[in-house]
Amino acid sequence: MLKQDGSFFGVPLEIGMFEIDNLEKVPNREGHMCFGCGSANTAGLKMKFSSDGEAVYARLKIPTHLCGWDRLAHGGVIATILDEAMGWAGVRLLRRYVMTKSMTVDFLKSVYVGDTIEVKGEVLERINDKNATLQSLIYNHKNQLCAQSTGSYALLNFKLAKRLKLMSETTEKYFKPLIDE
């Protein structure tokens, strides 16, 4: 959470920057079109994650074109942000390609487009080699918990994801170093 001393979840931030300082940057494939994290998607969120080895974190401003009514962020966009954080937590922390099986979202406080939010994704439980429970949280600039999600995720190793044709050759080259065989 963003604290008065300028830290987020106890980790120092670069004030005014949208990347968390002093954490390992989670590598992201340049030029792809993912709505959540794709750098080439002009309508997307362009989320960038960092990790302390226990969780993944992101800071972002939800673009104004993703509003519900007035300045409220659309609930589907909030759910997407939460899902993206859980997905990257699975990739980074479990070293698996992950697919959402189900997720629940609790909307606790309004989230506004144009405001800075902080997102945390983490592993709650690795059930077995094929399943995990993940969690994500969204905090507003006032350090208030605004939304949270818990999800059930399928874990796929690289060979299975490739066999199921879940990735292009370009995506395969990107994910191979991040995913355990």
ZIUR-V431900 format. One record per residue. PHI is phi in whole degrees, -180 to 180 (999 if undefined). OMEGA is omega in degrees with one decimal (* if undefined). NEAR is the number of other ideal C-beta (glycine too) atoms within 8 Angstrom. Layout:
phi = {PHI/PHI}
omega = {OMEGA/OMEGA}
near = {NEAR/NEAR}
This chain:
phi = {999/-73/-103/-64/-80/86/-104/-126/53/82/-110/-60/-115/-84/-63/85/-105/-106/-128/-84/-80/66/-120/-70/-73/-80/-63/-131/-71/-73/78/-100/-104/-54/-62/-78/-126/-74/-74/-92/-87/-66/-96/-90/-90/55/-67/-124/-113/-129/-142/-105/89/-108/-158/-115/-137/-147/-124/-161/-112/-76/-61/-63/-73/-107/-83/-87/-120/47/-103/-71/-69/-63/-58/-66/-71/-59/-62/-64/-60/-64/-64/-62/-65/-67/-60/-69/-62/-64/-65/-74/-92/-102/55/-133/-76/-121/-135/-69/-95/-160/-154/-115/-126/-110/-93/-102/-142/-64/-116/-110/-64/86/-89/-77/-125/-117/-128/-126/-122/-151/-91/-88/-160/-94/-71/-163/-69/-116/-144/-148/-110/-119/-139/-142/-136/-120/-115/-88/-69/-97/69/-102/-70/-106/-154/-145/-144/-125/-137/-100/-125/-82/-104/-123/-78/-61/-63/-68/-60/-68/-61/-80/57/-88/-147/-74/-62/-65/-66/-58/-63/-70/-75/-52/-71/-91/-113/-72/-67}
omega = {-179.9/-177.6/-179.7/180.0/177.9/178.1/180.0/-174.9/178.8/-178.0/-179.0/178.0/166.8/-177.5/-179.7/178.4/178.8/173.3/-177.9/-177.9/174.7/174.1/176.5/177.1/176.4/-176.8/179.1/-179.0/178.8/171.0/179.4/-167.7/179.6/179.3/-177.8/-171.8/-176.5/179.8/-177.4/-178.1/-176.1/178.9/-172.6/-175.8/178.5/-178.3/175.9/-175.4/172.0/-177.3/172.0/-177.7/178.4/-177.1/170.3/-175.3/174.2/171.7/178.8/169.2/177.4/-178.2/-175.8/-179.7/179.6/-179.0/170.4/170.6/-175.3/-178.6/-178.6/174.1/179.9/-179.0/177.1/177.4/176.6/179.0/178.4/179.0/179.6/179.2/179.5/179.6/177.8/178.8/179.1/174.6/178.1/-179.7/-173.3/-171.8/180.0/-179.7/177.7/168.2/-174.4/175.1/-179.6/173.3/176.5/176.4/173.4/179.4/172.7/177.1/-172.0/178.7/178.7/173.4/-174.9/175.0/179.4/177.4/176.4/174.6/174.9/-176.5/176.2/174.8/-177.5/177.9/173.8/-178.7/168.7/-173.3/177.1/-178.1/-175.0/-174.0/175.8/173.2/-178.1/-179.8/172.2/-175.2/174.6/176.1/175.7/-177.0/176.2/178.3/-180.0/175.7/-175.5/-179.7/177.0/-178.3/170.5/-177.7/172.2/-174.8/171.2/178.1/179.8/172.7/-174.5/-177.3/179.6/178.4/178.7/179.9/178.9/179.1/179.6/-177.4/174.9/178.2/178.4/178.8/178.3/179.8/-179.9/-173.7/-173.5/-179.7/-176.6/-172.3/176.1/175.8/*}
near = {7/10/9/3/4/8/10/12/9/5/12/7/12/8/5/3/8/7/9/12/9/5/10/7/8/12/6/8/8/6/5/11/7/8/9/12/13/11/9/8/11/4/6/11/14/9/13/11/15/13/13/9/5/6/11/15/17/12/13/12/9/15/9/8/5/10/11/7/4/5/7/11/12/9/9/6/11/15/11/11/17/16/14/13/16/18/14/14/16/15/15/12/13/12/8/12/14/15/8/12/8/6/12/7/11/7/8/7/9/5/13/10/12/8/10/8/15/13/16/12/16/12/12/8/6/8/7/5/4/7/11/15/12/16/13/17/10/15/13/12/7/4/8/7/9/13/14/12/15/9/15/9/15/9/14/13/12/12/7/9/13/10/6/7/5/8/10/5/6/8/10/10/7/9/13/8/4/9/13/6/5}
